[in-house]
Amino acid sequence: MKIITQELFFDTKGNDHILDITMDISVLLRETGLREGSLLIFIPGATAAVTTIEHEPGLLIDYPAFFEKIIPKEGKYYHDETWHDGNGHAHIRASLQGPSLTIPFSEGTMLLGTWQQIILLDFDNRERKRRVIVQFTGLK
């Protein structure tokens, strides 16, 4: 069993920016030479998250709209009163979505569904440089 840890960096726009990182992860997997195992994707920080969706125009509108309904940007957040940075909503959204995702792979290919892509979500209220840690555990 081998464990390989890699990092990727992405410039994000904040404000519910959704970035498809599937190909970036696929390239890293190919470079490891691992054939069977699983990979863990982790986003350090408290205002970004990772998940899978069908990365298509309708969902790129629907997904942020969903978060706006349940955790509105203009809501009252004690975090904002404490830190005066206006991103209390981003912390809650990121926490609800989660900072990590595990995906199995076989024959060197991620076992994603046909319409399933890996996305990074930046909920913060400003542009950021996001670090993504990808840890591969598997066999050659």
N, C-alpha and C positions, 0 to 999 in steps of 0.2 A: 504494500500500500504506500502510495506516495502522496505528499501534501505539497502543493505549490500555491504561493500567495502572490498575486499581482495587483497593480493599481492602475486605474484609469482616471483621467481628469476631464471634466466637461465645464464649459462656460454656460451658465444658465441665466435666464432672464427674470426669474422670480415670478410672482403673481400667477401661480398655477401652471408654469411652463412644464410641458410634457415632452420628454425627449426619448425617442426610441433608441435603446442601446443594445439591441439584440445582436446586430452584426459585430459590434465591438467585443461583446462577450464571446461570440462564435470564433472570432479571430484568435482571442487569447486561448480558448480551449484547443483549437487546432495547434497552436504553438507549443502547448504543453506536451503533446504527443500521447496524452492519456486516452484510453479507449473506453473504459467502463468506470462509472463512479457518480459522484454528484459534485455540484458546485454551489457555493454560497456567495451571494452578492450582498454586500453591506454598505450602507451609506452613513458615514460618520456625520454627526451634526443633528440638530433637533428640529430643523424646519424643512427637511427633504425626506422622501420615501421612495420605495421601489415596489413594483408589483408587475402583473401581466395584464394586458388587455389586447383587444384587436385595435391596432394603431390605425384608425381610419378617421376621416374628417368629422363624421357625426359624433363619435365617442370623444374626440378631442374637444368638442363643445359640451357634450353631456356630462363628462366626468367633472370638470370644474364647476358646472352648474349644480351638480349633486352636492358637492362640498359647500357651495355657497348657500344652499338651502339648509343644510344641517349645522354648518359652522360659518356663519356670515362674517365677511371681512370687517364690516362696520359694527359688529356686536360689541358688547361690553366685556372686556377681559382684564382681570386683575393684573395679569402679566404686564399689560400696557401701562397700567397705573404705576406699577413698580419700576419698570425699566424705560418707559416713554419711547419705545421703539416701534410701536404700531404693528407688531407681528404676533400678537397673542394667538390669533386665529391660525397662523402658520404652524405654531408649536402643536396645537391640538390636532390639526389635520394630519400632520406628519406622524404624530403619535398613534392616531387612529389607523392610518394606513400601514405603518410599520417600516422599520429601517432595513429589513433583510428579506431575502427570498432564497429558497433552496430549489435547485432544478437537477433532476437526474440526467445522466447522459449515457449513451450506449453506442458502441462503434464510432466513438469520437464525435457524436452529434447529440445536441441537446434534445430531450424528448418533449418538445413543445408541441402543442396542437397546431393545426394548419393555420389558424387565424390568431395565434397567440404570440405576442411580442413582449419583450421585457422593456418596461419604461421606468425612467427616473422622473419623479415629480418634484418640482421645486415650488414649495408653498410660500416661501419668504416674500417680503415686500420690496426686494431689491435684487439686483444681479449678484451672482455668486460664482466662484470657481469651486465646483463640487468634486470631491474625491470619492471614488468608488473602489472599494476593496473587493476583489474576487478571489476566493479561496477554492481551489480544486482538490478534491480527495478522490483518488482512484488508482487504477492499474493500467499499465501499458499493454 
